[in-house]
Amino acid sequence: MSKASAIDLTPFIKAYDVRGLVGSQLTDDVVEALGAAFVDEVDAAGSEVIVGHDMRDSSPGFAAAFSAGARARGGNVVLIGLCSTDETYYASGSLDAPAAMFTASHNPATYNGIKFSRAGAQGISFNTGLRAIRDRAQAYLESGIEAVAQPGSQREVDVLAGYAGYLRELVDLTSIRPIRVVVDAGNGMGGMTVPAVLSTAAGLPELPIEIIPLYFELDGTFPNHEANPLDPANIVDLQKAVIEHGADLGLAFDGDADRCFVVDERGNAMSPSAVAAVVALREIQRVRASQPDGDIFVIHNLITSNIVPETIVAAGAIPVRTNVGHSLIKDQMAATGAIFGGEHSAHYYFRDFWGADNGMLAAMHLLAEFGMQPGPLSVISERYSPYANSGEINSVVDDVPAATARIREAFAQEAEFDELDGLTVTGITSDEESFWWFNVRASNTEPLLRLNVEAGSAAQLAMIRDRALALIRA
Protein backbone atom coordinates (compact mmCIF):
# COMPACT_ATOMS: atom_id res chain seq x y z
CA MET A 1 0.00 0.00 0.00
CA SER A 2 2.98 2.33 0.28
CA LYS A 3 2.98 3.32 -3.38
CA ALA A 4 -0.80 3.51 -3.57
CA SER A 5 -1.04 5.60 -0.43
CA ALA A 6 1.07 8.27 -2.16
CA ILE A 7 -1.61 8.75 -4.83
CA ASP A 8 -3.76 11.80 -4.14
CA LEU A 9 -7.31 11.09 -5.30
CA THR A 10 -8.35 14.75 -5.37
CA PRO A 11 -7.16 15.65 -8.91
CA PHE A 12 -9.15 12.95 -10.70
CA ILE A 13 -12.34 12.64 -8.69
CA LYS A 14 -14.45 15.24 -10.46
CA ALA A 15 -17.79 16.94 -9.89
CA TYR A 16 -19.78 14.03 -11.31
CA ASP A 17 -17.49 11.04 -11.71
CA VAL A 18 -13.99 9.59 -11.50
CA ARG A 19 -11.79 10.24 -14.55
CA GLY A 20 -8.03 9.67 -14.50
CA LEU A 21 -4.92 8.35 -16.25
CA VAL A 22 -4.47 4.60 -16.12
CA GLY A 23 -1.40 3.58 -14.12
CA SER A 24 -0.39 6.92 -12.65
CA GLN A 25 -3.77 7.84 -11.15
CA LEU A 26 -6.07 4.87 -11.53
CA THR A 27 -4.43 1.65 -10.31
CA ASP A 28 -5.85 -1.65 -9.05
CA ASP A 29 -5.17 -0.57 -5.45
CA VAL A 30 -6.94 2.76 -5.96
CA VAL A 31 -9.92 1.09 -7.63
CA GLU A 32 -10.15 -1.57 -4.92
CA ALA A 33 -10.23 1.17 -2.29
CA LEU A 34 -12.96 2.98 -4.23
CA GLY A 35 -14.99 -0.24 -4.35
CA ALA A 36 -14.79 -0.58 -0.57
CA ALA A 37 -15.61 3.09 -0.07
CA PHE A 38 -18.60 2.92 -2.43
CA VAL A 39 -20.19 0.04 -0.51
CA ASP A 40 -19.71 1.96 2.74
CA GLU A 41 -21.16 5.21 1.38
CA VAL A 42 -24.29 3.64 -0.15
CA ASP A 43 -24.73 1.26 2.81
CA ALA A 44 -24.65 -1.81 0.54
CA ALA A 45 -23.17 -4.38 2.94
CA GLY A 46 -25.34 -7.47 2.55
CA SER A 47 -26.97 -6.02 -0.58
CA GLU A 48 -26.30 -6.21 -4.32
CA VAL A 49 -23.88 -3.88 -6.09
CA ILE A 50 -23.80 -3.79 -9.90
CA VAL A 51 -20.47 -3.47 -11.72
CA GLY A 52 -20.20 -2.97 -15.48
CA HIS A 53 -17.44 -1.87 -17.82
CA ASP A 54 -16.72 -0.66 -21.34
CA MET A 55 -14.29 -2.04 -23.94
CA ARG A 56 -11.11 -0.26 -22.76
CA ASP A 57 -8.17 -2.60 -22.15
CA SER A 58 -7.97 -1.59 -18.50
CA SER A 59 -11.70 -1.89 -17.77
CA PRO A 60 -12.08 -5.66 -17.02
CA GLY A 61 -9.16 -5.60 -14.57
CA PHE A 62 -10.48 -2.52 -12.84
CA ALA A 63 -13.95 -4.07 -12.58
CA ALA A 64 -12.37 -7.10 -10.89
CA ALA A 65 -10.38 -4.92 -8.47
CA PHE A 66 -13.48 -2.87 -7.62
CA SER A 67 -15.40 -6.08 -7.00
CA ALA A 68 -12.72 -7.28 -4.58
CA GLY A 69 -12.93 -4.06 -2.58
CA ALA A 70 -16.72 -4.07 -2.61
CA ARG A 71 -16.91 -7.69 -1.47
CA ALA A 72 -14.40 -7.05 1.31
CA ARG A 73 -16.89 -4.58 2.78
CA GLY A 74 -19.84 -6.93 2.38
CA GLY A 75 -21.26 -6.00 -1.01
CA ASN A 76 -22.76 -8.80 -3.13
CA VAL A 77 -21.37 -7.94 -6.54
CA VAL A 78 -23.41 -8.47 -9.71
CA LEU A 79 -20.99 -8.38 -12.65
CA ILE A 80 -22.78 -7.40 -15.86
CA GLY A 81 -19.59 -7.33 -17.94
CA LEU A 82 -19.29 -5.38 -21.18
CA CYS A 83 -22.06 -2.78 -21.36
CA SER A 84 -22.99 0.78 -22.18
CA THR A 85 -23.40 3.27 -19.35
CA ASP A 86 -27.15 3.33 -19.80
CA GLU A 87 -27.18 -0.46 -19.44
CA THR A 88 -25.84 0.01 -15.92
CA TYR A 89 -28.67 2.48 -15.30
CA TYR A 90 -31.11 -0.16 -16.53
CA ALA A 91 -29.58 -2.73 -14.19
CA SER A 92 -29.54 -0.25 -11.29
CA GLY A 93 -33.17 0.65 -11.92
CA SER A 94 -34.60 -2.79 -12.62
CA LEU A 95 -32.69 -4.48 -9.77
CA ASP A 96 -32.99 -1.45 -7.47
CA ALA A 97 -29.30 -1.64 -6.62
CA PRO A 98 -26.35 0.80 -6.63
CA ALA A 99 -24.04 0.56 -9.62
CA ALA A 100 -20.54 1.42 -10.81
CA MET A 101 -19.65 1.73 -14.50
CA PHE A 102 -16.02 1.68 -15.65
CA THR A 103 -15.62 4.05 -18.57
CA ALA A 104 -13.90 7.26 -19.54
CA SER A 105 -16.65 7.99 -22.04
CA HIS A 106 -15.13 9.91 -24.97
CA ASN A 107 -11.64 10.37 -23.46
CA PRO A 108 -8.57 8.76 -25.12
CA ALA A 109 -7.45 5.19 -24.38
CA THR A 110 -4.96 6.35 -21.73
CA TYR A 111 -7.88 7.30 -19.46
CA ASN A 112 -10.46 5.36 -17.51
CA GLY A 113 -13.01 6.27 -14.88
CA ILE A 114 -16.09 5.35 -12.89
CA LYS A 115 -19.68 6.58 -13.05
CA PHE A 116 -21.56 5.84 -9.82
CA SER A 117 -25.29 5.46 -9.17
CA ARG A 118 -27.31 4.86 -6.07
CA ALA A 119 -30.11 2.27 -6.21
CA GLY A 120 -32.73 3.15 -8.81
CA ALA A 121 -30.11 4.79 -11.09
CA GLN A 122 -29.99 7.92 -8.92
CA GLY A 123 -26.97 10.10 -9.65
CA ILE A 124 -24.08 10.69 -7.27
CA SER A 125 -22.23 13.99 -7.53
CA PHE A 126 -19.39 15.46 -5.50
CA ASN A 127 -21.84 17.06 -3.08
CA THR A 128 -24.13 14.04 -2.77
CA GLY A 129 -21.67 11.29 -1.97
CA LEU A 130 -18.67 11.40 -4.30
CA ARG A 131 -16.61 13.53 -1.90
CA ALA A 132 -17.32 11.03 0.89
CA ILE A 133 -16.36 8.11 -1.38
CA ARG A 134 -13.08 9.87 -2.18
CA ASP A 135 -12.28 10.52 1.49
CA ARG A 136 -13.13 6.96 2.54
CA ALA A 137 -11.02 5.55 -0.30
CA GLN A 138 -8.08 7.78 0.61
CA ALA A 139 -8.24 6.46 4.16
CA TYR A 140 -8.32 2.86 2.91
CA LEU A 141 -5.27 3.51 0.74
CA GLU A 142 -3.38 4.78 3.76
CA SER A 143 -4.47 2.19 6.33
CA GLY A 144 -5.69 -0.79 4.32
CA ILE A 145 -9.19 -2.18 3.75
CA GLU A 146 -10.60 -3.89 6.80
CA ALA A 147 -12.75 -6.83 5.66
CA VAL A 148 -16.11 -7.26 7.36
CA ALA A 149 -16.98 -10.48 9.19
CA GLN A 150 -19.27 -11.59 6.34
CA PRO A 151 -17.62 -10.69 2.98
CA GLY A 152 -19.88 -10.38 -0.04
CA SER A 153 -20.53 -12.76 -2.92
CA GLN A 154 -20.14 -12.38 -6.68
CA ARG A 155 -22.29 -13.49 -9.62
CA GLU A 156 -22.51 -12.70 -13.32
CA VAL A 157 -25.64 -11.50 -15.11
CA ASP A 158 -26.22 -10.56 -18.77
CA VAL A 159 -28.64 -7.61 -18.95
CA LEU A 160 -28.38 -6.76 -22.67
CA ALA A 161 -31.55 -8.59 -23.75
CA GLY A 162 -33.56 -7.14 -20.87
CA TYR A 163 -32.24 -3.65 -21.63
CA ALA A 164 -33.07 -3.92 -25.34
CA GLY A 165 -36.52 -5.32 -24.65
CA TYR A 166 -37.33 -2.57 -22.17
CA LEU A 167 -36.39 0.19 -24.63
CA ARG A 168 -38.54 -1.47 -27.32
CA GLU A 169 -41.47 -1.26 -24.87
CA LEU A 170 -40.92 2.48 -24.38
CA VAL A 171 -40.79 3.45 -28.08
CA ASP A 172 -42.76 1.55 -30.72
CA LEU A 173 -40.83 1.38 -33.98
CA THR A 174 -42.81 -1.43 -35.60
CA SER A 175 -45.12 0.83 -37.64
CA ILE A 176 -42.61 3.31 -39.09
CA ARG A 177 -41.79 3.46 -42.78
CA PRO A 178 -38.54 1.71 -43.85
CA ILE A 179 -35.49 3.73 -42.82
CA ARG A 180 -31.84 3.42 -43.81
CA VAL A 181 -29.53 4.57 -41.01
CA VAL A 182 -25.75 4.81 -40.87
CA VAL A 183 -24.49 4.33 -37.31
CA ASP A 184 -20.97 5.28 -36.25
CA ALA A 185 -20.18 3.50 -32.98
CA GLY A 186 -16.63 4.87 -32.88
CA ASN A 187 -15.39 1.41 -31.75
CA GLY A 188 -17.32 2.02 -28.53
CA MET A 189 -20.16 0.22 -26.80
CA GLY A 190 -22.71 1.28 -29.41
CA GLY A 191 -21.22 -1.50 -31.52
CA MET A 192 -22.87 -3.93 -29.09
CA THR A 193 -26.04 -2.07 -28.09
CA VAL A 194 -27.22 -0.87 -31.53
CA PRO A 195 -27.53 -4.40 -33.02
CA ALA A 196 -29.35 -5.50 -29.85
CA VAL A 197 -31.87 -2.65 -29.70
CA LEU A 198 -32.40 -1.67 -33.35
CA SER A 199 -31.79 -5.07 -34.93
CA THR A 200 -32.15 -8.73 -33.94
CA ALA A 201 -28.91 -9.48 -32.01
CA ALA A 202 -30.78 -9.75 -28.69
CA GLY A 203 -33.48 -11.99 -30.14
CA LEU A 204 -36.04 -9.21 -30.70
CA PRO A 205 -38.25 -9.00 -33.81
CA GLU A 206 -36.83 -7.30 -36.89
CA LEU A 207 -37.67 -3.61 -37.35
CA PRO A 208 -38.11 -1.72 -40.65
CA ILE A 209 -34.64 -0.22 -40.11
CA GLU A 210 -31.59 -0.98 -42.23
CA ILE A 211 -28.41 -0.37 -40.22
CA ILE A 212 -25.21 0.47 -42.09
CA PRO A 213 -22.45 0.01 -39.48
CA LEU A 214 -19.34 2.12 -39.07
CA TYR A 215 -16.66 1.02 -36.58
CA PHE A 216 -18.79 -1.47 -34.65
CA GLU A 217 -15.72 -3.48 -33.54
CA LEU A 218 -15.20 -2.94 -29.80
CA ASP A 219 -11.71 -1.46 -29.48
CA GLY A 220 -10.68 0.74 -26.57
CA THR A 221 -7.70 2.11 -28.50
CA PHE A 222 -10.14 3.93 -30.84
CA PRO A 223 -8.21 3.21 -34.06
CA ASN A 224 -10.47 5.20 -36.40
CA HIS A 225 -11.27 8.39 -34.48
CA GLU A 226 -11.97 9.52 -30.94
CA ALA A 227 -15.37 8.39 -29.71
CA ASN A 228 -16.39 12.01 -29.12
CA PRO A 229 -19.07 13.09 -31.62
CA LEU A 230 -19.23 16.53 -30.00
CA ASP A 231 -16.04 17.32 -31.96
CA PRO A 232 -17.05 17.90 -35.61
CA ALA A 233 -13.88 16.14 -36.80
CA ASN A 234 -15.21 12.88 -35.41
CA ILE A 235 -18.43 12.80 -37.44
CA VAL A 236 -16.83 13.43 -40.84
CA ASP A 237 -16.82 9.71 -41.70
CA LEU A 238 -20.49 9.46 -40.71
CA GLN A 239 -21.43 12.46 -42.83
CA LYS A 240 -19.66 11.00 -45.86
CA ALA A 241 -21.23 7.58 -45.37
CA VAL A 242 -24.77 8.98 -45.09
CA ILE A 243 -24.40 10.69 -48.47
CA GLU A 244 -22.53 7.76 -50.07
CA HIS A 245 -25.23 5.24 -49.06
CA GLY A 246 -28.18 7.56 -49.67
CA ALA A 247 -29.21 7.05 -46.07
CA ASP A 248 -32.09 8.81 -44.40
CA LEU A 249 -29.95 9.87 -41.45
CA GLY A 250 -26.89 9.05 -39.39
CA LEU A 251 -26.33 8.40 -35.69
CA ALA A 252 -23.04 8.69 -33.79
CA PHE A 253 -22.51 7.38 -30.26
CA ASP A 254 -19.75 8.27 -27.83
CA GLY A 255 -17.48 5.65 -26.23
CA ASP A 256 -19.85 4.45 -23.52
CA ALA A 257 -22.88 4.95 -25.82
CA ASP A 258 -24.90 7.11 -23.45
CA ARG A 259 -24.88 10.10 -25.83
CA CYS A 260 -26.20 10.12 -29.38
CA PHE A 261 -25.59 12.70 -32.12
CA VAL A 262 -27.58 12.99 -35.34
CA VAL A 263 -26.91 14.03 -38.94
CA ASP A 264 -29.60 14.47 -41.58
CA GLU A 265 -29.76 13.04 -45.12
CA ARG A 266 -27.53 15.85 -46.37
CA GLY A 267 -24.85 15.06 -43.81
CA ASN A 268 -25.61 18.18 -41.77
CA ALA A 269 -25.52 17.90 -38.00
CA MET A 270 -28.84 18.17 -36.18
CA SER A 271 -28.28 20.11 -32.97
CA PRO A 272 -28.84 18.33 -29.64
CA SER A 273 -31.28 21.14 -28.79
CA ALA A 274 -33.37 20.28 -31.84
CA VAL A 275 -33.34 16.62 -30.83
CA ALA A 276 -34.35 17.64 -27.29
CA ALA A 277 -37.26 19.68 -28.63
CA VAL A 278 -38.52 16.77 -30.77
CA VAL A 279 -38.29 14.28 -27.91
CA ALA A 280 -39.83 16.71 -25.41
CA LEU A 281 -42.84 17.24 -27.67
CA ARG A 282 -43.32 13.49 -28.16
CA GLU A 283 -43.11 12.79 -24.44
CA ILE A 284 -45.49 15.64 -23.56
CA GLN A 285 -48.04 14.41 -26.09
CA ARG A 286 -47.75 10.82 -24.85
CA VAL A 287 -48.20 11.74 -21.19
CA ARG A 288 -50.97 14.26 -21.91
CA ALA A 289 -52.95 11.58 -23.76
CA SER A 290 -53.30 9.61 -20.53
CA GLN A 291 -53.17 12.61 -18.18
CA PRO A 292 -55.45 15.32 -19.61
CA ASP A 293 -55.14 17.50 -16.52
CA GLY A 294 -52.32 18.43 -14.21
CA ASP A 295 -48.89 19.97 -14.64
CA ILE A 296 -46.24 18.32 -16.80
CA PHE A 297 -42.64 19.38 -16.22
CA VAL A 298 -39.75 19.12 -18.69
CA ILE A 299 -36.18 20.03 -17.80
CA HIS A 300 -33.63 21.79 -19.99
CA ASN A 301 -30.30 23.24 -19.02
CA LEU A 302 -29.58 26.90 -19.57
CA ILE A 303 -27.31 26.29 -22.59
CA THR A 304 -30.00 24.68 -24.74
CA SER A 305 -31.54 26.73 -27.53
CA ASN A 306 -34.59 28.84 -26.79
CA ILE A 307 -36.51 26.51 -29.10
CA VAL A 308 -36.55 23.91 -26.29
CA PRO A 309 -38.52 25.91 -23.69
CA GLU A 310 -40.64 27.44 -26.48
CA THR A 311 -41.63 23.95 -27.67
CA ILE A 312 -42.39 22.84 -24.12
CA VAL A 313 -44.64 25.84 -23.46
CA ALA A 314 -46.42 25.54 -26.82
CA ALA A 315 -47.25 21.91 -25.98
CA GLY A 316 -48.84 22.94 -22.70
CA ALA A 317 -46.09 21.83 -20.34
CA ILE A 318 -43.84 23.71 -17.92
CA PRO A 319 -40.11 24.16 -18.69
CA VAL A 320 -37.68 23.93 -15.79
CA ARG A 321 -34.35 25.67 -16.46
CA THR A 322 -31.35 24.15 -14.65
CA ASN A 323 -27.60 24.24 -14.30
CA VAL A 324 -25.42 22.09 -16.55
CA GLY A 325 -24.45 18.67 -15.19
CA HIS A 326 -25.88 15.19 -15.37
CA SER A 327 -26.02 14.34 -11.65
CA LEU A 328 -27.72 17.67 -10.92
CA ILE A 329 -30.29 17.10 -13.65
CA LYS A 330 -31.02 13.61 -12.33
CA ASP A 331 -31.67 15.20 -8.95
CA GLN A 332 -33.99 17.73 -10.60
CA MET A 333 -35.80 15.00 -12.52
CA ALA A 334 -36.57 13.30 -9.22
CA ALA A 335 -37.48 16.52 -7.38
CA THR A 336 -39.87 17.85 -10.03
CA GLY A 337 -41.26 14.60 -11.41
CA ALA A 338 -40.22 15.83 -14.87
CA ILE A 339 -41.03 13.45 -17.71
CA PHE A 340 -37.96 14.39 -19.78
CA GLY A 341 -34.78 16.43 -19.60
CA GLY A 342 -32.45 17.62 -22.35
CA GLU A 343 -28.93 19.03 -22.35
CA HIS A 344 -26.97 20.84 -25.05
CA SER A 345 -24.31 18.11 -24.77
CA ALA A 346 -26.68 15.39 -26.08
CA HIS A 347 -27.57 13.90 -22.71
CA TYR A 348 -31.28 13.06 -22.64
CA TYR A 349 -33.10 12.01 -19.45
CA PHE A 350 -36.35 10.05 -19.16
CA ARG A 351 -38.72 9.58 -16.23
CA ASP A 352 -39.55 6.14 -17.64
CA PHE A 353 -35.84 5.27 -17.46
CA TRP A 354 -35.53 6.04 -13.74
CA GLY A 355 -34.71 9.68 -14.51
CA ALA A 356 -31.38 8.63 -16.02
CA ASP A 357 -29.94 9.61 -19.38
CA ASN A 358 -30.15 7.35 -22.40
CA GLY A 359 -28.89 8.34 -25.85
CA MET A 360 -30.31 5.20 -27.45
CA LEU A 361 -33.80 6.04 -26.21
CA ALA A 362 -33.52 9.56 -27.62
CA ALA A 363 -32.41 8.09 -30.96
CA MET A 364 -35.43 5.77 -30.94
CA HIS A 365 -37.79 8.71 -30.37
CA LEU A 366 -36.21 10.55 -33.29
CA LEU A 367 -36.48 7.47 -35.54
CA ALA A 368 -40.13 7.10 -34.54
CA GLU A 369 -40.90 10.76 -35.27
CA PHE A 370 -39.08 10.67 -38.61
CA GLY A 371 -40.55 7.31 -39.55
CA MET A 372 -44.13 8.55 -39.13
CA GLN A 373 -43.65 11.56 -41.42
CA PRO A 374 -43.16 11.64 -45.19
CA GLY A 375 -40.43 14.27 -45.51
CA PRO A 376 -36.66 14.19 -45.00
CA LEU A 377 -35.02 14.68 -41.62
CA SER A 378 -33.59 18.04 -42.72
CA VAL A 379 -37.12 19.49 -42.64
CA ILE A 380 -37.57 18.42 -39.02
CA SER A 381 -34.07 19.63 -38.13
CA GLU A 382 -34.66 23.07 -39.66
CA ARG A 383 -38.06 23.41 -37.98
CA TYR A 384 -36.43 23.01 -34.57
CA SER A 385 -33.34 25.11 -35.35
CA PRO A 386 -34.76 28.59 -36.02
CA TYR A 387 -31.94 30.51 -34.32
CA ALA A 388 -28.23 31.01 -34.93
CA ASN A 389 -26.01 29.30 -32.36
CA SER A 390 -22.29 29.56 -31.71
CA GLY A 391 -21.66 26.26 -29.99
CA GLU A 392 -19.27 26.26 -27.05
CA ILE A 393 -16.18 28.50 -27.40
CA ASN A 394 -13.44 28.08 -24.79
CA SER A 395 -10.97 30.79 -23.77
CA VAL A 396 -8.04 30.55 -21.37
CA VAL A 397 -8.72 33.12 -18.64
CA ASP A 398 -6.55 33.69 -15.58
CA ASP A 399 -8.95 36.05 -13.79
CA VAL A 400 -12.54 34.92 -14.26
CA PRO A 401 -14.13 37.52 -11.93
CA ALA A 402 -12.40 40.33 -13.81
CA ALA A 403 -13.62 39.02 -17.16
CA THR A 404 -17.15 38.69 -15.81
CA ALA A 405 -17.02 42.23 -14.45
CA ARG A 406 -15.99 43.57 -17.86
CA ILE A 407 -18.99 41.84 -19.45
CA ARG A 408 -21.39 43.24 -16.85
CA GLU A 409 -20.11 46.77 -17.38
CA ALA A 410 -20.16 46.60 -21.17
CA PHE A 411 -23.70 45.19 -21.44
CA ALA A 412 -25.26 46.95 -18.44
CA GLN A 413 -27.51 49.25 -20.49
CA GLU A 414 -28.76 46.70 -23.01
CA ALA A 415 -29.19 43.41 -21.20
CA GLU A 416 -30.47 41.55 -18.17
CA PHE A 417 -28.26 39.25 -16.10
CA ASP A 418 -28.74 36.07 -14.12
CA GLU A 419 -26.28 33.82 -12.30
CA LEU A 420 -27.98 30.42 -12.29
CA ASP A 421 -24.82 28.82 -13.73
CA GLY A 422 -22.06 31.25 -14.53
CA LEU A 423 -23.42 34.49 -16.02
CA THR A 424 -26.23 34.60 -18.57
CA VAL A 425 -26.66 37.90 -20.44
CA THR A 426 -29.97 38.40 -22.27
CA GLY A 427 -30.55 41.29 -24.63
CA ILE A 428 -33.47 43.65 -23.94
CA THR A 429 -35.32 43.72 -27.26
CA SER A 430 -38.77 43.12 -28.71
CA ASP A 431 -37.44 42.45 -32.21
CA GLU A 432 -37.23 38.73 -33.05
CA GLU A 433 -34.40 39.32 -35.52
CA SER A 434 -32.24 41.08 -32.94
CA PHE A 435 -32.96 38.69 -30.05
CA TRP A 436 -29.83 37.33 -28.38
CA TRP A 437 -28.40 35.81 -25.21
CA PHE A 438 -25.10 34.37 -24.13
CA ASN A 439 -23.73 32.46 -21.17
CA VAL A 440 -20.21 32.38 -19.76
CA ARG A 441 -19.30 29.57 -17.35
CA ALA A 442 -15.98 28.78 -15.73
CA SER A 443 -14.61 25.26 -16.13
CA ASN A 444 -14.47 23.17 -12.95
CA THR A 445 -11.06 21.73 -13.82
CA GLU A 446 -9.23 24.16 -16.13
CA PRO A 447 -8.57 27.94 -16.32
CA LEU A 448 -11.21 28.30 -19.03
CA LEU A 449 -14.30 30.37 -19.62
CA ARG A 450 -16.90 28.66 -21.80
CA LEU A 451 -19.01 30.93 -24.02
CA ASN A 452 -22.31 29.97 -25.67
CA VAL A 453 -24.23 32.49 -27.78
CA GLU A 454 -27.63 32.33 -29.48
CA ALA A 455 -29.27 34.99 -31.61
CA GLY A 456 -32.13 35.60 -34.01
CA SER A 457 -29.81 35.95 -37.02
CA ALA A 458 -26.29 34.97 -38.05
CA ALA A 459 -25.27 38.64 -38.23
CA GLN A 460 -26.53 39.33 -34.72
CA LEU A 461 -24.79 36.19 -33.46
CA ALA A 462 -21.45 37.24 -34.95
CA MET A 463 -21.67 40.72 -33.44
CA ILE A 464 -22.54 39.52 -29.90
CA ARG A 465 -20.03 36.66 -30.05
CA ASP A 466 -17.17 38.92 -31.10
CA ARG A 467 -18.01 41.53 -28.45
CA ALA A 468 -18.16 38.92 -25.72
CA LEU A 469 -14.91 37.25 -26.79
CA ALA A 470 -13.08 40.58 -26.89
CA LEU A 471 -14.15 41.26 -23.31
CA ILE A 472 -13.30 37.73 -22.15
CA ARG A 473 -9.86 37.78 -23.74
CA ALA A 474 -8.97 41.41 -22.95
Secondary structure, DSSP 8 states (H G I E B T S, - for coil): -HHHHT--SGGGB-SSSEEEEBTTTB-HHHHHHHHHHHHHHTT-TTSEEEEEE-S-TTHHHHHHHHHHHHHHTT-EEEEEEE--HHHHHHHHHHTT--EEEE--TTS-TTEEEEEEEEGGGEE--GGGTHHHHHHHHHHHHHH-----SS---EEE---HHHHHHHHHHHS--TTS--EEEEEE-TTSTHHHHHHHHHSSTTS----SEEEEEES-S--TT-SSS-S-TTSGGGGHHHHHHHHHTT-SEEEEE-TTS--EEEE-TTS-EE-HHHHHHHHHHHHHHHHHHH--SS--EEEEETTS-THHHHHHHHTT-EEEEE-S-HHHHHHHHHHHT-SEEE-TTS-EEEGGGTT-B-HHHHHHHHHHHHHTSSS-HHHHHHHT--SEE---EEEE-S-HHHHHHHHHHHHTTTEEEE-SSSEEEEE--S-STT-EEEEEEE-SSSSEEEEEEEESSHHHHHHHHHHHHHHHT-
